[in-house]
Amino acid sequence: MLGIRPATGAGQVADYDTARSSIAAAGGKAHERTLTRGGVRPTALWSHGVLSHVPGRPDATGAVPHVPVLLAEVLEALNAQSGGTFLDGTFGAGGYTRGILGANRQNRVVGVDRDPDAIAAGETLVAWARGRLQLCPGRFGDLDRIAETCGAAPLDGVVLDIGVSSMQLDQAERGFSFRTDGPLDMRMERSGPSAADLVNETEEGALADIIYQYGEERRSRAIARAIVERRRRGRIETTGELADLVAKHVRGEPGVNPATRTFQALRIAVNDELGQLTAALEAAERVLKPGARLAIVTFHSLEDRIVKQFMQERTRRVPRGSRHVPDLTHSEPATFTAITKGPIAAGAEELAANPRARSAKLRVAERTDSPAPTVSTDVSGKSRRGGR
Ligand SMILES: C[S@@+](CC[C@H](N)C(=O)[O-])C[C@H]1O[C@@H](n2cnc3c(N)ncnc32)[C@H](O)[C@@H]1O
């Protein structure tokens, strides 16, 4: 078992903006907890060049770069020091990928991201890795097909760090943030319907449902009503307009922007984030070798619930699945074994250096040699027979 530091459980809020703004203020001390296995010390990660900057401190340009959350725990969870071929399904700024490549000189990584900017920015790392890193634009819901296309299947490990990156939040024109005014966009892929399309064209009841289900926002109906009234005067086109409108109807918790939950809901809907996560778990099940590891970091309860239910069901720790995870029949053996009893959370020192880590939960499971089930789930959460 990994050294388990249980996550705190209920009440996770994906308040990335608030966390991000506190990173610089908190200073840059990375936590130094010694792990029970693997022996990777987080402070060693940057001092040996695995991280390109001191976590939490501004880089040479003055910006605070994306700080990978639970990096040492993820490397240990993946058994990255033992060597193998890994898929980082959320490449982002390449923090996990750098860590995996640095953990063993034989390691190979397939880095996947649906954001073309992340893939383009990763080219420097590709050159640095000298043939050990392949970057693939795409969605992690297709990770098994991507690994096969790259000649990397079967894999020794898959890691996902769900959500948006600091780079995406920092660029006002990407429209993810309520802190800086920008076009109401939120498309990780820069294509398809935007958040503005959703906000301006969705019928009131459906809009309220999205805000309630994906944002867990109790004031969803009032917000949807206000949006529909406001759009009679013209389209809502900017993050600032929407944030101001929401703030008139939501009191918010201390230190948390009232628009946090609404923005989370729209981002999840625009990018079909929960459908992608469900598809990715099943894709990983198909493409991991026996003994390979699946490590998933989530930042809010909706995502964590899907991962938790998948792992419970596939390790046969619960008799039946959820809406998102179809049942294995009782004749089918477990496809995963549990590596951690519960989620792993960041320690005090990492939290001090990176407040974004406060809602992070890492869950880990190890693939058995049982075949993947032939029941699969489409991205809307409905089960279908026959697999791919
Ligand atoms: C939290 S960041 C990952 C940061 C990364 N672990 C690091 O250390 O730099 C999440 C990244 O995942 C990407 N992403 C989100 N959903 C995705 C999906 N369905 N398929 C592929 N990439 C996705 C986002 O574009 C973003 O770059």
The ligand as an SDF file (V2000), in Angstrom:
LIG
                    3D

 27 29  0  0  0  0  0  0  0  0999 V2000
   -4.7190   19.9600  -14.6980 C   0  0  0  0  0  0  0  0  0  0  0  0
   -4.0410   20.0570  -16.3040 S   0  0  0  0  0  0  0  0  0  0  0  0
   -2.7980   18.8210  -16.2760 C   0  0  0  0  0  0  0  0  0  0  0  0
   -1.4840   19.3250  -15.7800 C   0  0  0  0  0  0  0  0  0  0  0  0
   -0.3640   18.3090  -15.8660 C   0  0  0  0  0  0  0  0  0  0  0  0
   -0.5660   17.1570  -15.0250 N   0  0  0  0  0  0  0  0  0  0  0  0
    0.9580   18.9610  -15.4970 C   0  0  0  0  0  0  0  0  0  0  0  0
    1.5660   18.5360  -14.5190 O   0  0  0  0  0  0  0  0  0  0  0  0
    1.3700   19.9060  -16.1700 O   0  0  0  0  0  0  0  0  0  0  0  0
   -5.2620   19.2420  -17.2560 C   0  0  0  0  0  0  0  0  0  0  0  0
   -4.9490   19.1500  -18.7370 C   0  0  0  0  0  0  0  0  0  0  0  0
   -5.7720   18.1120  -19.2590 O   0  0  0  0  0  0  0  0  0  0  0  0
   -6.2870   18.5000  -20.4880 C   0  0  0  0  0  0  0  0  0  0  0  0
   -7.5400   17.7820  -20.6740 N   0  0  0  0  0  0  0  0  0  0  0  0
   -8.6920   17.9430  -20.0050 C   0  0  0  0  0  0  0  0  0  0  0  0
   -9.6160   17.0790  -20.4520 N   0  0  0  0  0  0  0  0  0  0  0  0
   -9.0260   16.3330  -21.4160 C   0  0  0  0  0  0  0  0  0  0  0  0
   -9.4590   15.2550  -22.2490 C   0  0  0  0  0  0  0  0  0  0  0  0
  -10.6990   14.7840  -22.1790 N   0  0  0  0  0  0  0  0  0  0  0  0
   -8.5730   14.7130  -23.1000 N   0  0  0  0  0  0  0  0  0  0  0  0
   -7.2970   15.1870  -23.1680 C   0  0  0  0  0  0  0  0  0  0  0  0
   -6.8420   16.2210  -22.4350 N   0  0  0  0  0  0  0  0  0  0  0  0
   -7.6900   16.7720  -21.5580 C   0  0  0  0  0  0  0  0  0  0  0  0
   -6.4470   20.0030  -20.3790 C   0  0  0  0  0  0  0  0  0  0  0  0
   -6.4200   20.5830  -21.6540 O   0  0  0  0  0  0  0  0  0  0  0  0
   -5.2560   20.3860  -19.5300 C   0  0  0  0  0  0  0  0  0  0  0  0
   -4.1550   20.7280  -20.3290 O   0  0  0  0  0  0  0  0  0  0  0  0
  1  2  1  0
  2  3  1  0
  2 10  1  0
  3  4  1  0
  4  5  1  0
  5  6  1  0
  5  7  1  0
  7  8  2  0
  7  9  1  0
 10 11  1  0
 11 12  1  0
 11 26  1  0
 12 13  1  0
 13 14  1  0
 13 24  1  0
 14 15  1  0
 14 23  1  0
 15 16  2  0
 16 17  1  0
 17 18  1  0
 17 23  2  0
 18 19  1  0
 18 20  2  0
 20 21  1  0
 21 22  2  0
 22 23  1  0
 24 25  1  0
 24 26  1  0
 26 27  1  0
M  CHG  2   2   1   9  -1
M  END
$$$$
